[in-house]
């Protein structure tokens, strides 16, 4: 006769019961949220095997999402308590074998091709139309649904090859969607995806046929995001501002959603005021929140700001003139794609970084990159998302372009105020960076430890 259910052999306990018990089990007195970095290092736990799923090749880090992926991988790679295997999808068709640096740091990597071709031929377009009409996944997830990758993950979970699986970014949905298993799943949410897809619908003209396509993709994205949330045992948001919205989603257990504040390592050289009367913005116009922000910079801010500072220059990196149709202003300089060396130079030369973004979700990696250089940042409230310590005198309101221009001009014309803002921002940044140290690795280890049966 079998003993009571709670002591039954694992094979007789439904996987969902085990997952529910893990999610509702109270945390130890020393959790990832309140443990110091020293305490995290001394937890007496065995080496943890981790399957780390990234939605695209993390290098070259040409976008905010890739910067975050690379940042997280560097953290787990340097923790001797973790044995990490990275699974990456070559979404950008960079060619397999492009993450050798991970192997040099002791991370095994498994790379798979994207499952859909680019829209460069009639067969590819027809396949895309079929996917839009009949797939339950939006296109940006469908192209990551490589059957071989899915088979690898399925077998690994079935055989319990790994102690924890990490899904870093919503793009990893198709590789775990619907799989039944009892391996703890950690989801790192870069943003609230359905918020962004909804904004894309709203940004499309009411009578534009693409609006209906965007709406259909939005509905599928929201459902996929909900499924991922339900399948995850813990959810870490890199922007604290996203936590309430994720907790409000149907099926989301509030206890399993917490913060993983995003920070980049300090830059080797710190910014110093040079009096160039120049503002720097970094972002590709291919991403609609950046596109909308650039239009505001060119159409609204530049004309007003140059009347106050005729020598002003606004430098746009990641965007070239043809990307913004016919939008021109003599004081706006389009740099297009620049090298890392040139970008670092611009962070040191320009008087301030400006982030006028109003759309999108999650922390803005471009803002973190500027802060890591100790560069003063002037931003909107949305641009400061996930950074509750951002000084209020660094934030401007885009709804009043005249007032925004006056505030920015006042800063640029006052070297002492600008240097003081930079110092206050960098001091707060360093303090938060120290608090954040080791949090991701500790959370992974804690999850693996909690999954072990009680003695």
N, C-alpha and C positions, 0 to 999 in steps of 0.2 A: 504494500500500500504506500502510495506516494505521500510524503509530508505535505504540510499546507502549501498553498500556491506560492506564497512569497519566497519559499525555499526550493521551489521546483527547479529541475535542471534547466539551463538556458533554452534548450530546444523546445521546451514545453511552454515557455513564456512568450506571448506575442511580442514582436519587436516594438509595437507601438506602446505597450505597457512599460517596457524597459525605457524607452525614450521619454515617456511622460514622467517616470520616476526620476530620471536624471534631471529633467527640466525643473521639477518641483522640489527636488532635494535641497534643503537649506545649505548655503555656502558655509565653508569653514570660517572660523573667526578671522583668519588671514586670507582675504580674497584678493583677486587681481586689482580690485578698485582701491583697496586701502593699504596693501602691503607696500613697504618701502622697497627701493631698488635693492638694498642690501638683503632684506628678507627674501626677496624673490630669488636671489642667487643661492640662498642657503636651504631652500626647500629640499628635503631628502627624498627625491624622486628618481626613478630609473630613467634611462634615456628613452625618449618618446619618438616613435616613428610617425611621421606626418606626411600625408599626401596633400601637397599644396597646389591647388588648381588656380591658374591664372587665365584670364579670358583672352589674352593676346601676348605676343612676345613683348616682354617688358623693356627691352632695349632695341634701338636707341630710344631714350625717354623723351619722345617728341610731343607728348601731351601730358596734361595733368594726371590723367588716369595712369599712364605708364610711370610717371614720376612716383606716384603713390605705391604702385606695385613694386618697383625697384626698392623703394624705401623699406617696405615691409619685408622683402626678401633678404635685404642686408641685415635686418634685425634678427630674423630667425636663423640665418646662416652663421652668424657669429656666436650663437648660443650653443655651447658644447653639450647641453642636455637634450638637444633635438637632433634627430636624424631625418633630414628633409628630402623628399622627392618632389620635384616640380613637374607639373603637367601643364604644357602651354599649347595654345592653338595659334598657328601662323595666319592670323587674320589678314595682316597687311601684305602677305606674299613676300616676306623678306627672304625666305629660304630657310630651311631647317638648319640647325647647327649654329644659330646666331646667339646663343646664350652660354657660350663657353666660360664666361667669367663666373657663372654660378658653379660650374664643375670645379673650377680652380679654388672656390671657397668651400668645397666639400659638399655641394648640393648636387644630387643626381637629377638629371633633367630628361624628360620624355616629351617629345614634340610631335604634333600632328598637324596635318594640313587642314585648311578650312574646307567645309563641305559644299560650299556653293561658289561657282566662278564669279568673277567680276562681270558687270553688265557691259561687256564690250563686244557682244555678238548677239545675233537673233536667237540662237538656242538658249543662251544665258538669260536673255530677257524673258523668253517664254517660260523657262524654268522658274524665274523669279515670280512671274504672274501666277503660276500654279502654286507656288509656295505661299503667296499672299492670300490666295483664295482658300486653300485647303489645309494649311499647316496651323497647328494651335500655337506655334511660336512666331514672334515677330522676326523679320528678316535678320536683324543683328544677332539674334540668338540661334536661328536656324543655321547660319553659316558657321557656327561653332559646334554644331551637333555632328561631329565626325564619328561615324559608327565604330571605328577602331578605338577611338578614345573612350567612347561610351562603354565598349566591351571591356577595356582595360579597367576602368573605374568599377564597373559591375563585378568583375572577378575579384578585384582587390578588396571590395567591401564584403563580398560573399565569403572570401577566405580569411577575412580580418587581417590582411597584410599590414594594415596601418592602425595606429591607436586613435588618431584624430584625422579628419579630413577638413581642410580649410578651403572655403570658396571665397577667393579674394576678388570681389566685384560681381555684380549681378550677371555679367556675361557668362559665368560658370553654370547657370541654371540648367542648360540642356544635358550636362554631364552627370547630373544627380537626380534629375526630374523623374519622380515616380519610382525610384529604386527603393526596395525594402531592405533594411539592414539595421544593425544596432551599433554602428560606429558613430561616435559623437561628431557632429557637424558644427563648425564655426563659420559663420557668414560675416565677412567684412563688407559693410555697406558703404560705398563711396558717396552715395546720394540716395534720394528717394526717386527711383527711376520713373514711376508713373507720373510724378509731378512734372518731370522734364518732358515726357511724351505728351502730356496734356497741354503744356505751354506751347509745344510745337504745333499742336492742332489750333490753338488760339491765335498763333502768329500767322497762320495761313488764311488767306482771304476767304470769306464766306462762300463765294461762288467759284473758287478755285477747285478743280477736280481733285487735286492732291489733298485737299482738306479731308475728304472721305477716306482716302488711303491712310493718312496720318491718324485719323480717328480709329480706324480698324486696327492699326498697329498698336495704338495706345491701349485699346481694350485687351489685346493679347499680352502686351507687356505687363499690364497691371495684374492679370491673372497669373502670369509666370512669376512675378515678384511675390505674390501672395503664397504661391506653392513653395517657393524657396524659403520664405519666412516660416511656414509651417514645418518644413523639413529640417530646419536648423535648431540646434539645441541652445546655441548662444549666438547673439547678433551684436557685433561691435560697429558703431557708427563713427566714422572719422570726423564727422561734424556733429557737435552736440545739438545743434538746432534741428537735426533730422530725427532725433529720438522721439519726441512727442508724436510726430506724424506716423512713424513706424509702429508705435504702440497703439495708435488708433486703428490700424488696419485690422480687418476681420481675421480672427484666428491668431493674432499676435499676443503672446504671453508677455505682459509688461516686465516680468522678472528676468526675462532672458535678453532684454535689450539694454545695452549700456554703451559707454563711450570709449573710443580708442582715439584720443585727440591726435591729429596728424601734425607732425613736425619734421622738418628737414634738418640735417646736420648743419652746424654753423659753417659758413663759407670761410675759406682760408684767409681772405682779405676783407676787411670791413670798409664800408662806405664812409667817405668824408665829404663834407660840403665843398663843391668846386665852383658854384656860381655860374653854371652854364644856362640857367633858365630853361631847363629841358625836363620834360615828363616822359616816362617810359611806360609802355603798355605791351604785354606779351600775350598773344593768342591768335589762333587760326580762325579766320572768318568762316571756315567750313563748319564750325560749331555755332549754331544760331545764337546762343547767348553772347558769344564774342562778337558776332556780326552786328547784332543789335547795339551792343555797347560801342563798337567802333563808329557806327553811324552817328550815335549821339556825340561822340568826341569830335567828329568832323563837322557835323551840321550845327550842333548847339553850343558846345563848349569852346571850340577853337575860335570862332568869330568873336565871342565875348571876351575870352581871355587875352587875345592878341590886342584888343583895344586897351587893356590894362598893362600888358607887358608886350610891346611890339616885337621884342627879340625872342619871344617864346618859341620853343620847338617841342612838338609832340612826336615822339619816335615810336612807331608801331612795328614790332617784331612778330614774325610768324604770318604776316599778311602782306600781300603785294597789292599795288594799285589796281590791277585788273580784277582782283577778288572783290572789290567794293564798287563795281560798276564805274560810274562817272564821278564818284564823290571825290572832290579835290579841295585842298586848301593849301596855300603856299607855306604855311608853318607846320603842316603835317607831313612827316617823312616816312614813307613805307619802306621797310627794310627787307621784307620777305623772310625766308628762312635764313637764320644766321648760325654760325658755329657756336659751340659751348664757350669757346674762348672769347669770341666777340660779345656774346650775351653777358658773360661775367664782366667784361669791360664796360658795357653799357650800364650794368647795375652799379658800378663804381663811379661812372662819369655823370650820370643824370642826377638832377637835384632831388627828384622824388619819383616814386612809382605811383601810378594812378590806376585804380580799378573801378570803372563806372558800371560794373555788371549789375543788372537788375533781375535777370532771369537765371534759370538753372537751380541746382540744389547742391548741397555739400560744401565742404571747405574748398577754397580756391588755391590750388597749388602755386599759381603764379604769385599770389600774395605771400605765401610761406617762403618762396624762393627769395623774394625781396627782403623779407624780414630776416632771413638767414644771413643776408649780407649787411645787416644793421642799417638798411636803407629806409628812409621814412616812407610810409605808405599812406596815401590819401584814397579813401574808398567810400562806396555806398554801404548801407547796412547789409545788403545781400553779399557784397564783396567781403564783408567781415564775418560771414556766417561761420559758426564753429569757433570763433575767437571772442568769447564774451569779455575778455580782458582788454580788447582794443580800445584805446583812449577815445572818448567822444569827440575831441577836437580834431580827430583824423577822419571823421565821417561827414560826408556832405549829402545833401538831398537833391537828387536829380530832377525832381519835379519843379524846382526853381533854378534854372540854369544861370540866371544872373547872380543869385546869391552864391551858388556853387563856384562860379568863376571868381567872385570877390574873395571867397574863403581861400581858394587855391592860390590866387595871386598874392593874398596877404602872407601866406606861408612862404611862397617862393621869394618874396621880397624881404623876408625877415630871417636871415641866416641863423640867428640865435634860437628863434622859435622852431625852425626846421630841425636843427641839431638836437634841441631838447626833445622834440617829438620822437626823433630817431632813437635817442637814448632810452626814453621811457618804453617805447615799443620793444626794443631789443632786450632790455632788462626783464620785462614781462615774458618775452619769448624764451629767454634762457631759463627763467624760473619754471615755466611750464614744461620745457624740454627735459629738465632734470626730473620733474615729477613723472613724466611719461616714460622714462627710460626702462626698458625691459618688460613693459606691460603686455605686449602681444605674446612674447614667448611664455611669460608666466601664465597667461590665460590658457594657452594651448596645453601647458603642462598640468594646470589645474583641472582642465576638462578630462584629460586622460586619467588622472589620479582619481577623479570622482567616479569614473566608469568602472573602476576595479571593485570587485565584490568585497563586502565587509568581512573582516577576519572573524 
